[in-house]
Amino acid sequence: MKKLFAAIVAVVALGAAQPAQAQFKFGLTGGLNITDMKFSGDAVSKDNREGFFIGPKVKFTLPVIGLAIDASAVYDQRSFKSGDESIKQKYINIPINVRYSLGLGSVASVFAAVGPQFGFNLGDKSWAFSAKDEETQTVYDLGGYSLKSSTLSANFSLGVTVLGHLEVRGTYNIALGKTGDYTVASAVTAAQTQLTQDAIKYATGDMKSNCWQIGVAYYF
């Protein structure tokens, strides 16, 4: 939280430092997420799913030619499927990026951007898995997942701005540190008909929620 507050203060101060030269724009952004979940072990099978993000966006154009800072506060939903379970990650993400643009005349410009992203978990923080033997009515613990309350990641983006208002960008968001932990049943040491809770072997580790994003923004 201290890092987030310091970053926001720095952005506001930088925008106010050159009121006669810096240009401020407000807009909206949204787009598609494709989760790229990484696990520390190979015992977990996963199927990445699509998600989305949407929220307000601001941009400060600085006195240095081509240099700007943009920041957003977006609702971000990502998901992946592990076995028969679907895991949804719901966050408020705050990316703050430094960007450099090269103009292609008055019609369009291309830009590259990089910066940190601060995430705050709004959804479920843990999932527990189990299986029930219908014959004996025994419920077996198969492990589960847990997510951190806050995350730090980095964005690397390329994009284009058209007519000064419409922006399209592609971003790869990389987790800096773990997003959560997992404990999953990886094997059993007895036949299914002789299964007991003690016969279940578990794999444990941490996971990182990286993400490919295709986004659009419109500045008013």
Secondary structure, DSSP 8 states (H G I E B T S, - for coil): -HHHHHHHHHHHHHHHH-TTT-EEEEEEEEEEEEEEEEESSSS---EEEEEEEEEEEEEEE-SSTTEEEEEE-EEEEEEEEETTEEEEEEEEEEEEEEEEEEEETTTEEEEEEEEEEEEEE-S--EEEEEEEETTTTEEEEEEEEEE-SEEEEEEEEEEEEETTTEEEEEEEEEESS-SEEEEEEEEESS-GGG--GGGEEEEEEEEEEEEEEEEEEEE-
